[in-house]
Amino acid sequence: MARHLITSALPYINGVKHLGNLVGSILPADVYARFMRARGHDVLYICATDEHGTPAELAAAADNKDVDIYCREMHDVQENVYRGFDISFDWFGRSHSQQNHDLTQHLYKKLDENGLIEEVESLQVYSIDDGRFLPDRYVEGTCPHCGYERARGDQCESCTKVLDPTDLVNPRSALSGSTNIEIRPSKHLYLRQSKMVDELRKWIDTKTDWPHLVTSIARKWLDEGLKDRSITRDLKWGIPVAYKGVPRPGFEDKVFYVWFDAPIEYIGATAEWAEATGGDWESWWREDKGADTVRYTEFMGKDNIPFHTVGFPATLLGSKEPWKKADYIKGFNWLNYYGGKFSTSGKRGIFMDKAIALLPADYWRWYLMANAPESQDSSFSWEHFQSIVNKDLCDVLGNFANRILKFTAARFDGKIPAAGEYGPVETETLAAIEEKFRTYTDCMEQMEFRKAAAELRAIWMIGNEYLQRAEPWAIFKQDPEKAGASIRFSLELIRLFAALSAPLIPDAARRMAESVACTGIPAWPSNVKDNMSALETGAPLPAPEILFKKIEDEQITEWIDTFGGAES
């Protein structure tokens, strides 16, 4: 049994997230966590809401609420939505937690003691009409690199270039829209990342198994010359620039930059989990306390990769303390919506709360993982969604289970028939499934989720092919015992499919297991053949239910009218 620490990039607190955000970090992390638990490993899956910085303040102001109250409420809203998608967090914390305050201030102090913090007077954007300095996300304008007209002052979401507010062309206040702004000096703390380049490069060079998407982005940052980065902002909401309650002189009205404290919340959320459960957070994060035995995997979209391959590691390495750092980073490209980007701020695409109100979680989970944007961006369309769900879940998996269960109810009094000797058809079926099972398991271990979904679908297909060859309904009149043995074999396959499908479609897996009189999802098999004699002969089965319902054309027309389609 190995120990696996898994984290997803923290979702911003400003509203319910869209499907692109879900498939870019949280859903694949959940699938991997479920898979590793099923294999018998000790798994700790951690996430939290990212509550500091401009998005929180702007969203709270738009909602006419105190920012603290807004964040508390939205944390609960987001957690409930994720639970609706069957996301199996071991803990879903808050970056505004006291644990994160303490850890962020501790790491800042260590960096300062090690000569990696410098006070720098820099030029900042000041809005005359708003009467305040504007932190990076309070400034919008045209990206100097790609010309995107709604770039933020910290990063262009179109070309992903990291920016400073002073880089923007035609800058304006995100608060008021005012262009009556000027550049004024303001003192801030800078993390001297430029002194960490050699150590960061040495660390990155050891990650030979990381995806090219991740290492290429990290090396590009290092090759272009890593600049020192401000880790404070002129804001009230956030973690104060202090240590053990004592503010840093001259920084009493400033807080740490959200991208400094947000990754530290991975540790903070684990400390929250430990306080709530009696666990030991240091054994997961301190290599001198047992974390040297942990394998740590991070999941994120490509826009978050620079901060996790450079920024967060610079903090941990620079502290000179034995913190656990990522063993593997799984980066994802973007899921687009009819060729355009999903956007929380632009309200483009379908968001998680709306999606889960339309259909059960497994429909979305399967589609998103079967089309995960791993090697390149992918695009959501309602027509494609309908096609994948109907073909894979209804025509293949659902059809297989429903035919067997209905026939068992009609011809065997709803009870599991006795097993029989395997003939050539059963032997060949098991051999074919065994081969696919090995490939599927390997794909899951390698976090190649799109390939894994294809292999799982192929396993389901083999079940359907078995029914076509065995034809138990055709031979029932002549040889009911042989037909019963074939049905028993098929019911064992349903049990097997439940175990293998659970990481991706956990609710359907539970229902499949229950349909063949199992209590709970079966354990992950070591091989296929030895797991084909688990059912109890004569056990009564519940009345068969449809596993998945097809999405009709009328529904797609309605949803396109509601959420937009290709023309929009």
Secondary structure, DSSP 8 states (H G I E B T S, - for coil): --EEEEEE---BSSS--BHHHIIIIIHHHHHHHHHHHHTT-EEEEEEEEB--SHHHHHHHHHTTS-HHHHHHHHHHHHHHHHHHTT---SEEEETTSHHHHHHHHHHHHHHHHTT-EEEEEEEEEEETTTTEE--GGGEEEE-TTT--TTEESSB-TTT--B--GGG-EEEEETTT----EEEEEEEEEEE-GGGGHHHHHHHHHT-TTS-HHHHHHHHHHHHT----EE-EES-SSS-BSEETTEE-TT-TT-EE-HHHHHHHHHHHHHHHHHHHH---THHHHBGGGTGGGEEEEEEEEGGGHHIIIIIHHHHHHHTTS-B---SEEEEE--EEETTEE-BTTTTBS-BHHHHHHHS-HHHHHHHHHHT--SSS-EEE-HHHHHHHIIIIIIIIIIHHHHHHHHHHHHHSTTB--------HHHHHHHHHHHHHHHHHHHHHHTT-HHHHHHHHHHHHHHHHHHHHHH-HHHHTTT-HHHHHHHHHHHHHHHHHHHHHHTTT-HHHHHHHHHHTT-SS-----SSSGGGSS-S-TT-B------S-----HHHHHHHHHHH--S--
